[in-house]
Amino acid sequence: MNHQTMHIYDFGPYRLDAGERRLLRDGETVPLTPKAFDLLQVLVENRGHLLEKEELLKAVWPNTFVEEANLSVIVSHLRKALSNGGDEQRYIETVPKRGYRFVAGVGELEDKQASLALGGGASSGRVSEQGETVRWEDVQEAGYEAIPAGRTERAGTGRKWKLVLAITCLALVGFGLLVQFYRSKPGYVAPAVKSMAVLPFRLLSADGGDSYLGIGMADALITKLSNLKQVIVRPTSAVFKYGDQKKTSMAAGQELKVDALLDGTIQKHDGRIRVTVQLINVRDGAPFWADSFNEQQTDLFAIEDLISERVARALVPKLSGEEHGLLNKRYTRSSEASQRYRRGQYFASKRTPGDIRKAIQFYEEAIQIDPNYALAHAAVGYCYVLLVAFGEIPTKEGYSKSTAAAEEALKIDGALADAHMLLAGARIRLNWDWVAGERGLRRAIELKPNDALAHHCLAINLHNRGRFEEALTEIRRAQECDPLFIHYSLNEGGIFQSMRNYDKAMELYRKVLEMNPNFGMAHLYLGWALREQGRFDEAIAEIQTAISLGVGQGGLVNLGYTYAVAGRRDAAERIISELMGLAKQRYVSPAAVACIYAGLGKKDQAFEWLEKSYQEHGWDMLSLKIHPMLDGLKSDPRFSDLVRRVGVL
């Protein structure tokens, strides 16, 4: 800042003393960060005039690269400081897409020492190759805000909190210097980052009701950063477990097989929230960037915008206009609705029927607060799909509710990839419209190219229709996006099995079992492959292991069919009786019974039960064309008619 002539300005109950760098309200000091004071002074001195954003950035951060989001955050701080419980727009007017104007009447009282000149001054910071600046001044602004005058604290609490802030700031400064050290080395080249993960933020001062906050903030950042087409961001489902594990950040990053890792902590105190975050290169532990933010607890949005913007610029030097817009996109303006959504995400990530129902409750509360919350509508739809998969509700009920939720989300936001994916699934399950389903899934991938689940769903769509090579391409893309989700490797083996390449299929199943020997579905799939090769005793052993590991009725069906084709007819009939008894307690797919009858060569009974499954839109009907347990029926005209009606031609 260049200092030439200073003044004192009065507006409303406020007095801005440029010489003393103080803002007073009725004689009491109003706490402001240094940059907030600089910005207010520029606005007041140019009162009545529109100041473009670029002008303000140059004035407040001279010779320093700073994102526009910083300006928005500081304007928000100023408005809150000046509102005094009243109208936050009273003093500073926003001119959309251009800048800001100070609109209150101002009295100039006396000359002091110097006036703030637009664009003057020099930066004490050093801009790195990535365009990011790490400075003590930045750390002070982000990490410390004075306690307002007149506020008292419990004995010891204030000192303890200030000590924590001071230690954190010093640590962050040290980290910043480390960043500069790495980047100032001769020959330093910013490493290419193709993949990253955001770990659940660790809570340093949370009470029992805040368990959702760490995963909620990580999920919000994952949603934003997933819009970067050049970087694959691991989904929330891949990182959720690290909220409870005691692994180091580097160990988690290596396990997740990513190039970069975003790690952070959250502290809450007296109505404020402090977020400290760092971005690390997993290959060598070298830091990219670190920062700290101190906000009101209700203003998480501003923190998330800043973090996502700065991380994106550290990883991708040139963002497209579309990417920049998506990084700053907010699906709701209501902090209360956002909190409900975050709680829903926390429970949905647990993936149990009871937790899924809790998640729906929180999502619906978020929608009641903000009916235009598209993400919450889509999340409700996904939960109903999960309840169908768990066998908790009938297919038609679940997918009808999922369809309604997805359609509502798309009315609000036609570019929401998750809603397109949900609607695609519903079109297949309810209408047997495979072409529309494929089109919807491809649209979801177009909007969100690195979404593992969308690629996985498209792989299943193509696999069930016999388009095996295309299915392999998609399932491998899903694995690239989320390599630790072993279901994708399992399904790749399933595709090879449908291609009658049993050796390759079993190789993949056994690799999955090396990663998790107690994964029941892998034992079940291995049993399928062994059965198809006539190795019945080995197949039965694997399937029985799968049943002991809790795979449910799918294991009973396969065991019954294997008994049937192995000539153990009595054992197969006993499995049918067991399924009939189970059906009195919970839902059993009619196609399950049909498969065992097919293995026994009882075609009439098999088609009778397949017809029931068709009417119920059962899961098994999706794989009707490629289902190995129905091979004995495929020469029958009734089977061709059923395939035609299901639409998998």
N, C-alpha and C positions, 0 to 999 in steps of 0.2 A: 504494500500500500504506500503511495506517495502522500506525505503530509505537508500541506501548504497552509490552509486556513480552515479552522474548525468553527462550528456553530452549535447553538442550542436550538432545538426545535420543539414546539408544543403542538400536540394534536389530541383532542379529547382530554382524557385524564392523564395522558402520557407526556413525558418530557424525555427527549433523546439528547444526551450530552455527548457530542462527538469527541470532544477533547478528553473527557474522562472515560469514554467508551462505556457508558452506562445508559440503561433504559429504566426510567422511574414511572411508577403508577401511583399517583397521590402520595408521592414521597417515598414509596417503598420500591426497592430494587426488583426488577423483573429479570429472572435469570435467562440468559441467552448464550448459546455457544458463540465463539468468535466469528464464524462464517455467517451465522444467523444475524449477528449485529451488523456485519459488513453489508449484507444484502438489504437489511432494513434501511441502513443509511443511504445506500444508492437509490432505493425507491423513494425515500422521503425527499432527498435532494432533487430528484427529478419528478416530483409530484405532479400529477395531472397528465404526464406524458407516458405513452406506451413504450416500454423497454422490451426489445426483442430478447428472446431467450439467449441467443448467442452473445448479445451485449452483456447480459448479466453474468453469464458464465465467464467471460473474459475479465469482467470487473472483479468478481469475487474470487475466482481461481486463475489469476493471471499466469500465462505461460505454462499452464498445467492442463493435461488431458483429463477431463472429468465428464462423466455421462450426464445427460440431461435429467435423469431420474434424481440425481443429487439435489438439483434445483427444486424439483417438485417437493421433495421431502422437507427441505428447509423452509419453503413457503408454507407448507402445512404446519411446521413448528411455529412459525411467526403468527399465523392466523390463530392458533390455539393460545399463544402467549398474549395476543392482543384482544382475544374475544372476551375474557373475564366473565365467562358464563353467558355471553350474549351472541350476537351475530358474528360468525367467523369471517364473513365476506365484507364486513363493514369498512375495512381499511385497504385491503389489497384485492384488486379486481383481476380476474383471469380473463385474458383475451384468447379464446380457443385457438390452438395451433400456432400462436404467435408469441405471447409473452404475458407481462404483468404490468399493472398501473396502480400507483398509490392514489386513492381517490378521496381521502379525508382532507379537510381543511387544515393547513399547517401555518403556525406562527413562528417566525424566525426572531430569536430574542437578542443574541449578541454574538459578535465574532469571537472565535477561539483561535485555533492554530492551523488547521488545514482541512481542505475539502477533498472528499473522495473523487478522484477523476476516473471516468470509465476507461478501462483497459490499462491503467497504470500499474506499476509495481513489477516485482520479479518473484519467482517461486523459489523456495528453499529446497524443494524436492527435486528428485531426479526421475525423469520419465524413462521407464524400462522399455525393452524391445517389444513388450506386449502392450505398451501404451498405458500401463498402470503405474501409479505413483504411490509409494509407501512413505509417509512422513509422520513425524511426531505430532504435528499440528492436526493431521487427519485423525490420528488415534485419539487425541484429546477430544475432538469434536464428537467422534463416534462413541467414545467410551465414557465420558464424564459430563454430567450436567449438574450445576449447583443446586443445593437444596433451597427451595423458595424461602424468602424471608418470612419470619413469623412461624414457621413450622417447627414443632418440637418433635423429638424422638425419644424412645425409651432409652434408659441409661445403657450405654455400651453398644446398642444396636447400630446407631449411626456411625460410630467409629469403626465397628466391625465391617459394615457395608462399604465404607470408604476405603478401608484397608484392602478388602477384596477387589474393589474397583482399581485401586492403585497397583496391586500385584498383577491383575489381569492386563492393565495397560502396559506395565513394564514388560510383561511377557510378550505382549503383542508387538511392542516396539522392537524387542529382541528378534522376534520372528520376522518383522519387517526388514531389519538389518540383514538377517540371514537371506531373505529374498534378494536384497540388493547385492549381497556378496556373491550369490550364485549367478545372478544375471550380469554382474560386472566382470566376471571372469573372461579372459581373452578367448575369443572363439565361441562364446556362448551362443547357442541356437535354441530357440524355444522348441521343446520336444513336440512331435506330432501326437495328438490325442485322438484316438478313434473311439474310445469307450470310457465311460465314467460311471461312478456310483455315488449316490447320496446316502450316507448312513443316517439312521435315526439320531436326532440330536439328543445329547445326554442332558438330563435335568440335574442341575446342581443345587437347586433350592425349591424343589417341588413338593407339594403336599399330595395326599392320596388321590385327589381328584384330578391331578394333572398328568396322569400316565399317558394320556392320548397326545399330549403336546409335542413330544419329541418325534413320534412317527407322523403326526399331522403336518409339522413343518417340513419334514423330509418329503412327504407325499406332495405337498404343494410345490416344492422346488422341482421334484421329478416331473410333475405335470408341466411346469413351465419349460424346463430344460429339454424335455422330450421333443420340443418343437425345433430343436437344432437338427437339421438333416445331416450335417457332417459328423455328428457325434452320437454314438449309441449310448443311451442312458438306461441302466438297469431298472426294471420296474419295481414298484413298491413291494410286491410279493417276494422279490429276490433279496431285499435288504431288511425286511421286517424282523427276522430272527436276531439280527445283530443288536436290536434294542435291549435284549436280555443277556446276550453273551458278553463275556469279559475279554474278548479278543482285542488286541491292539488294532488301531486303524490300518496299519500296514498289512497285518495278517489278514484282515477282512478284505482289503483291496486285492491282495494276491489270490485269495480264495475266490473272489468274485470275477477274477480274470479281467481286470480293467486297467487302463493306463493312468487314470486320475481318480482321485477320491476327494469328496467334499465331506468334511467332518466338522461338527460344531457342538456348542454347549448353550444351554439356556439357563438364565438365572431370573428369578422373580423376587421383587421386593417393593413393598409399599405402593402397589399400583403400577409399577413399571416393570418392563421386561428387557433383559440384556441378552443379546445374542452375539457370541464370538464364533467366528468361522474361519476355516483355513482350507485351501485347495492344494493337494499334494500330488506330486508325481510318484506313482506307485513303484516305478522301476528302480528309483534310487533314493526316494525319500526327499528329494529336493522340492522346496515350496514354490508354488506359482504365485500365490496371493494370500493375504490374510486381512481380516478387518473385524471390527466390533461395532455393535449398534445398540443404542439405548433409547427405548421408546415407551410410550404408554402401552399397557397390556392390550388395549383395544386396537392398536395400530400395527398389527403384524403385517398387513398388506404392504406397507411401505418398505419394511425390512426385506420381505421376500422379493419385491421388485428390484431392490438394489442388489441383493445377493445374486439373483439370477442374471441380471444385466452384467455385473462385473465378472461373474464366472464365465458367461458366454463370451465376453470380450477377451478374457484371458486365454480361452481355448480356440476361439474362431476370430481371427483378426478382422475379417470383413463380414458383417452380418447383412443379410438382405433386408429390405424394408419390411417384408412379410414376417421374417423371423423376429425382427426388433419389435414389431407390433404384437406378436404372439407372446413374447417374453413379458410384456407389460400388460397383457390381457387379464382382466379381473372378471371372474364369473359371477361374483356378487360384490356389492358394496357394503353389505351388512356384516359386521364382525360377529354379531350374535349368530347369524345363519352359518357363517364360516366355522364357528366353533362347533356347532351341531354336526356339520358335515365332517369335520376332523374326527369327532368322536365316532361317527359312523365308520369312517375309514379304519379307525383303530380296531373296532370290533369285526368289521368285514375281513380284515387281514388275518384273523384267528382261524377262519375257515371251519367253524363248527356250526351245525344247524342253529343252536341256541344263540350264538354270537351273531349269526347272519340276521336273525330276527331282531336282535337289539340294534344292529346297524340300520335296518329298515326304519325302525322307530326314530332314530336320530336323523336320518336323511329326510323323512317326512316332516319332522319338526323344522328342519332347515327350509323346506319348501313352503311350509306355512308362514315362516317369517319372510321369505323372498320367493314368491311363486315363479320368478324368472331365473332361478338358479338351475341352469341346464345340467351342470355336472351332477347335482343332487338327483335330478330326475333320472339320468342315465345310471347312476349308482343303484337306485331302487330297482331298475330293470335288471341289472346284473345280479342283484341278490335273489330275485325270483328265479332266474336261470339256475343259480346255485342250489336253491331249494328243490328244484326239479331234479337236478343231478344227484342230490342226496336222497332222493326218493321220499321227500317230505310232503310234497304236494303233487297232484296230477299234472301231466304235461300241458293239457289245454289251459288249465287255470294259471299255471306259472307263466306260460308263454303269452297268454292273453294280457296278463298284467305287465309283462316285460315289453310287449308291443306298445301298450298305451304309454308307458313311461318313456320309451325311446322316441315315439312320435312327438310327445310333448317336448322332449329335449331338443329335437330337430326343429320344431316350430320356433324355439327361442334362439337356437344356434345351429344353422344348417351345416356348419363345418366341424361339428363335434364327431370325431372319429369313433369314439366309444358307442355313440348312439347308432351310427351307421352299422357297426358290427352287430349290435344287439338286434336291430331290425332285420338284418340279413339272416341271423339264426332263426328268428321267429318266422320268416317267410318260408324257410325250409321245413321247420317243425309243424307249422299250422297249415301251410298251403302246399307243401311238397314242391315248392317253386325253387329248384336248384339253380336255375339261371339267374333269377333275381337275387338269390342268396350270394352267388359268386360275384355278381356285379356290386352288391353292397359291401362285400368284404374287400374287393379291390379298391373301392372308393375310400374305405377306412384306411387302407394301406397308403393310398395316394396322399391322404391328409396327414398320416402319421407313419412314415416309411419304416421306422425302427420299432414298431409295436410287435413284440414277440407273439402275443396272444392272437392278433389279427392274422399273422402269417400261419400260426398253428391252425386256426379255424379254417383258413383257406386250404391248407394241406389236407385236413379231414374231408372237406367238401370234395376236393379233387380225387382223393383216395377212394372215397365211397362210390364215386362215379367211374372208377377204373382208369383214371388218368394218372398213372403211377409216377412217371418221370417228372411231371409238373408238381405232383405232390411232394416228391423228394426235394425238389428245389425249394419249396416253401417251408418244409419242416426244417431244413438245414439253415434257412434264413432265421427261423424262430430260435434255433439253437445258438446262432451267432449273437442274437440280441439278448438271450438269457441262457447262457451255457450251463448254469447250475440246476435248471429245472429239468430233472431227469425224465419226466414224462415225455419230453420231446424226443429224447433218444429212444425211449420205449416205442413211441409211435413211428419213428423211422424204421425200427425193426419190424413193426407191423406192416409197413408198406412193402418191405422186402419179402415178408412172408406171403403177402397177397400175390407177389410176383413169382412165388414158388422158389425163391432163393433162400432156402432154410438155413444154410450154413451162415450166410451174412446176417440173417435175422437173429440166430442164436448167438453169434459173436457180439452183436449189439446188446442183447438181453444180458449176457454174462458181464459185459462192461458195466452195465447199470448195477448189477448185483455186486460188483467189486466196489462201487461207490456206496451202496447201501444194501448189505446182505439181507436185511429184514424188510425189503420193499416187496410186499405181497404181489403187486400187479406184475412185477418182473418175473417172479416165479410162475405166475399164471400164464403169461405170454410164452415163457420157455416151455411150459407144459403143452401149450397149443402146438408149437413147432415140433416137439418130439412126437406128439400124437400123429401129426400129418405125415411123419416119416415111418409110422407103424411101430414106434418104440413105446408101446403102451405102458409097460411097467414103470419106466422112467417118467413118462408123462403123468401117470397117476401120482407118483411120489411128489413131483413138483406142484401139482394142483392141490394135493392135500397140504403141502407146506403153505401154499398161498391161503388156503382156507384157515389154517391155524394162525395166520398173520392178519386175519380179519378182512379179506376181500369181499365177504358177503355172498349174496345169491349168485353173483357171477361165477364164483368158484364152484358152487353146487351144480350149476348148469353144465359147466365144462366137465366136472367129474362124472355127472350122469351121462353125458354124451360119450365121453371116453369109455366108460363102462359098456355102453351100448355097442360101439363100433369094435370094442375088444371082445365082444361075445359074452359079456357078463350081464345078461339081460335082467336077471332078478335084481342085481344091485342097481341097475339103471331105473327099474320100476320103483324101487324104494326111494330113490332120489325124487322121482315125480311125486310120490306120496308126501315126502318131506316138504317139497315146494308148495303143495296144496295146503298143507297145515300152516306153513308160514304165511300164506296168502290171507289166512283168517286174522292174522295179527297186523300185517302191513302189506304195502303194495308189492306185488310180484309181477314182472312183465309176462304177459301171455306168450311172448316169443320165446321165453326161457323154456317153458314147457314144450313148445313146438319143436325146439332144437333137439330135445331128447327123444321125442316121438320120431323125428326125422332119422336120428341115429338108429332107432329100433326098426326103421322101415315102415312105420305106421303112418302112411302119407295122409289119409283122411283126417286123422286126429291132428296131425301136424298142421294142415291147412286150416282146420277149424280154429286152432289157437293163433295162427298167424293172422287170420282175419280179425280176431279180437284185438290183436296188437295194432293192426292197421287202424281200426276204429278209434283206438286210444292214442294214436300217434306215438307209440312206444319208441324208446331209444333204438332198439334193435332194428327197427325198420329202416334206419338211416344207412346201415351197412348191408342191407338186404342183398344187393347185387354181388357183393364180394364175400359174404358170410360163409366161412368154410364149413360150419356145422349144418348148413342147408344144402350142401352139394348134392345130396341124394334126391333132392326135390327139383333141381334146376332143369331137368328134361321134361317135366310135367307142364302142360299148357297153363295150368292154374298159377304156376310160379311166374310165367311170362306175363300173365295178366296182372298179377300183383306188382311186379316190377314196373309195368307201364303206369299203374295207378300211383305208385310212389314217385314216379318220375325220374328214376335213376337209370335212364336209357343210355 
